[in-house]
């Protein structure tokens, strides 16, 4: 069993609430992608929206999955790409 709170199939998507400037929450669509790495492909939630890094880290911790926005990947604390291999 996966230790992630959310376990999506590659190609799927999910809508998550992300806090924006001024304390406003916005619903943002994240797509599940398979990203190539030296150890093999791994799962990653991706968004084309610009999201501050500290908010990306909160989303990564809450979902237990790596998150990327505008090309900047953020992993949950203590995890690396090898922990999310497909």
N, C-alpha and C positions, 0 to 999 in steps of 0.2 A: 504494500500500500504506500502511496506517495505521502510525504509529510507536508506537501503544499496544501494550503487551504483551498486553492483553486487548481483544478487539473483540467486543462483545456486541450483539445486536439489542435495540431498545427493547421492553420487556415481559418480557425474560428475567431470570434471576437467577443469582447465583453465591454460593458459600459461601467466605468468606475467613477466615483465622486472624488474630485481633486480640489483642494483648497487653493484659491487664487488670491491675488492681492486684495487687501481690505477684508479678508475673512470670508469672502464669497466662495461658495462651493459651486463647481461646474462639473457637469457630467461629460466625460471624455471617453471616446471609443478607442480601445486598445485592441490590436490584432495580434494573434499568436503566430510567431514566425519561427522557422528553423534557421538559425544563424550558424554558418560554418566557423569552426575554430581548429586549432592544431590537433586537439584531442578528438574532434568529431563534432557533428552538429548538436546544438543545444537549443532548448525552448526559451523564448523571450517574448514579453509583451511589448508591442511597439505602437507609438503614436506619432503622428506628424505634427501635433501641436507643440508649441514651446511651453515647457513646464520647468519651473525652477528645480535645481538639483535637490534641494532639501525636501521638496514635495515628492520628487521621484523616489527618494530614499524612503519616505513614509509609505508610498504605494508598494515598493518592493518588500518592506517589512510586513505590511498587512497581508499581501497576497502570498508571500513566500516564494515569489518568482522574480527573475531579473526583469527590469523594465528599461526601455529605451525611448527617448524623445529627442527628435532632431539630431540623431546620430550619437547621443551621449548615453552609454549604458550604465545602469546602476544595479548592483547586486545586493541581496539581503546581507546583513552583517554576518561575517564569517563564512560566506559562500563565494564560490568562483564558478566560472563557466563549466568546469569539469563536474560540478555537482548537479548539473541540469542536462546532462547528455541524453539524447534520445535513444 
